[in-house]
Amino acid sequence: MLKEYTKIPAPLNSDVALKIIPGHFATNHSHITNYMEIGTMKTRCNEAAGVAQLLAMHYSVQTPVDTIVCADGMEVVGTFLAQELTKAGVANYNQHKTIYVTSPELASSGQSIFRDNMQLTVRDKNVLLLFGSLSTGRTVESLAECVRYYGAKISGACAIFSAVREIDGISITAVFHEEDIPNYQSYPLHECPLCKAGTPIDAIVNSFGYSELR
C-alpha cells in the first residue's frame, strides 16, 4: 500500500512532506478517504525536527508550557518541540526551568493514566498535548480528561495532521489541515457513503499505522 502514496509538502516548509494514500479507510471513530502516513515524521530525527519547528511557530512566549504530553508515539517530535519552545523563550514554571516530555500509560481498562512516580510531570502543570493525526478530535477529549484529572491546565493541542481546529474549548494547531489534502473527507461510522455504495474498506488505520484488509 505504501507504494501508492503521493507527497504533499507543508505550506511553510517544503522539506516536511506528508505521504497521502487515497482509498477507503476506517478509524476508531470515522471513515476517511485518505490515509496519512506519518511514520517517518515520528521516527526520523530530521523530519521530526522539521515538524517541531513548524508547530513551535504557533506558540508565543505568553503561552506557558511546563509539559508536553505525547500521544500516538510522538515522543521524538515532542522532544524537538520542547527544544524549540525553550529556544523561543516560551515560559515554563518548573523548578528546574526545563520542559517535561512524557506520555501516558494505557491501562487495561482503556484509560490513560500516569503512575505515581510520573504524576509530577503533569500534576498542576501547564500542558501542551501532542498527537500524530486527528480525524474527529475525540482522542483530544480523552487525553484532556486524563491530564485534567491530575489538575493540569491545557495550554493547547497540536498534531502533524488535524481535520479539526478546536474541540472542548481546546485550540488545535497542525502542520497539515484537511484543506491541504485533495478530496479529503471524513464520515461518521454509520453514515459513510462509500460503505453504502459497497466500496470495500482498504485498511484499518490510526496514528500508529495501518492494517490492510485482504
C-alpha positions in Angstrom: 0.0 0.0 0.0 2.9 2.4 0.7 4.0 2.2 -2.9 0.9 4.1 -3.9 1.4 7.4 -2.0 1.9 10.9 -3.1 3.7 13.6 -1.2 2.2 16.9 -0.1 4.8 19.5 1.2 4.0 21.6 4.2 2.8 25.1 3.3 5.7 26.7 5.3 8.5 24.2 4.7 8.7 22.0 1.6 11.2 19.7 3.3 8.4 18.4 5.5 6.1 16.3 3.4 3.0 14.3 4.2 2.5 10.9 2.4 -1.1 10.6 1.2 -2.8 7.3 0.1 -6.3 7.6 -1.3 -8.9 4.9 -0.5 -11.5 3.8 2.0 -10.1 3.6 5.5 -11.7 3.0 8.9 -10.5 4.7 12.1 -11.9 4.1 15.6 -14.4 6.9 15.2 -14.9 7.6 11.4 -14.3 6.5 7.9 -11.9 8.6 5.8 -10.9 8.9 2.2 -7.2 9.4 2.6 -4.6 7.7 4.9 -1.8 10.0 6.1 1.4 8.1 6.5 3.4 9.9 9.3 5.7 7.1 10.4 9.0 8.7 9.2 7.9 12.1 10.6 7.7 10.5 14.0 11.0 8.5 13.8 13.5 10.2 11.6 15.3 12.9 13.5 15.5 15.4 10.6 11.8 15.1 9.8 10.7 15.1 13.4 12.8 18.3 13.9 11.2 19.9 10.9 7.7 19.1 12.2 8.6 20.5 15.6 9.9 23.8 14.1 6.6 24.3 12.2 4.5 23.6 15.3 6.6 25.8 17.6 5.9 28.8 15.3 2.3 28.9 16.5 3.2 29.4 20.2 4.2 32.8 21.7 6.3 33.5 24.8 3.0 34.2 26.5 1.9 30.6 26.2 3.1 28.7 29.3 4.3 25.1 28.7 5.6 23.1 31.6 5.0 19.7 30.0 4.4 18.2 26.5 2.2 15.1 26.8 2.6 12.9 23.7 0.1 10.5 22.2 0.5 8.3 19.1 4.2 7.7 19.6 5.1 11.3 19.2 7.9 11.4 21.8 10.7 12.2 19.3 8.7 15.2 17.9 7.8 16.2 21.4 11.5 16.3 22.4 12.4 18.5 19.5 9.3 20.7 20.2 10.4 21.2 23.8 13.8 22.4 22.5 12.2 24.8 20.0 9.8 26.2 22.6 12.7 26.7 25.1 14.8 28.5 22.4 11.9 30.7 21.7 11.6 31.7 25.3 8.2 30.1 26.0 7.5 30.4 29.7 7.6 27.4 32.0 7.2 27.3 35.7 9.1 24.1 36.5 11.7 24.2 39.3 14.5 23.1 37.0 13.4 25.5 34.2 13.0 22.8 31.6 10.1 21.3 29.8 8.9 17.7 30.6 8.2 15.4 27.7 6.1 12.4 28.7 3.3 10.1 27.6 0.5 8.4 29.5 0.2 4.7 30.1 -2.8 2.9 28.6 -4.3 0.8 31.4 -6.1 -2.5 30.8 -9.4 -0.6 31.2 -8.5 1.5 28.1 -8.0 4.6 30.2 -4.9 6.8 30.0 -3.1 7.1 33.4 0.1 8.4 34.9 1.7 6.2 37.6 2.6 7.8 41.0 6.2 8.4 40.1 5.3 10.1 36.8 2.5 12.3 38.1 4.9 15.1 38.9 5.2 15.7 35.2 1.5 16.7 34.8 0.1 17.5 38.2 -0.9 21.2 38.3 1.2 21.8 35.2 0.6 23.8 32.0 0.3 21.0 29.5 0.6 21.0 25.7 -1.0 17.9 24.1 0.8 16.4 21.0 -0.8 14.0 18.6 0.1 12.3 15.3 -3.2 12.7 13.4 -6.7 13.7 14.3 -9.8 13.0 12.3 -12.6 13.7 14.8 -10.8 15.1 17.9 -12.2 12.5 20.3 -8.7 11.5 21.3 -8.0 15.1 22.3 -11.1 14.9 24.6 -9.9 11.7 26.1 -6.3 12.8 26.8 -7.5 16.2 28.1 -9.8 14.4 30.6 -6.8 12.4 31.7 -4.4 15.3 32.4 -7.2 17.5 33.9 -7.8 14.7 36.4 -4.3 15.5 37.8 -5.0 19.2 38.0 -3.2 20.1 34.7 -4.2 23.2 32.7 -4.2 22.7 29.0 -2.2 25.3 27.0 -3.3 23.8 23.7 -3.1 20.8 21.4 -1.1 20.2 18.2 -0.7 17.5 15.6 1.0 16.6 12.4 -2.4 16.4 10.7 -5.8 17.5 12.1 -9.2 17.7 10.5 -10.5 19.7 13.4 -9.3 23.1 14.7 -11.0 23.2 18.1 -12.7 20.8 20.5 -13.9 21.1 24.0 -12.6 24.6 24.1 -9.0 23.5 23.1 -7.4 25.1 20.1 -5.7 22.6 17.8 -2.6 23.6 15.8 -1.4 21.3 13.0 1.2 21.3 10.2 -1.4 20.0 7.8 -5.2 20.5 7.8 -7.9 18.9 5.7 -7.9 21.6 3.1 -4.3 20.7 2.3 -5.4 17.2 1.3 -7.1 16.8 -2.1 -10.6 15.3 -1.8 -10.2 14.5 1.9 -13.5 13.5 3.6 -14.3 12.2 7.0 -17.7 10.4 7.6 -19.4 9.1 10.8 -19.1 5.3 11.0 -22.8 4.7 10.2 -23.1 7.4 7.6 -20.3 6.5 5.2 -21.3 6.9 1.5 -18.5 4.6 0.5 -19.9 1.8 2.7 -23.4 2.4 1.3 -22.0 2.2 -2.2 -20.5 -1.2 -1.4 -16.9 0.1 -1.6 -14.7 -2.3 0.5 -12.5 -0.9 3.3 -8.9 -0.9 2.3 -7.4 -0.8 5.8 -7.9 -0.2 9.5 -5.8 2.9 10.4 -4.7 5.0 13.3 -1.8 7.3 14.1 0.5 4.3 14.5 -0.1 2.9 11.1 -2.4 0.7 9.1 -3.5 -2.9 8.8 -4.7 -3.9 5.3 -7.9 -6.0 4.9 -7.0 -8.7 2.4 
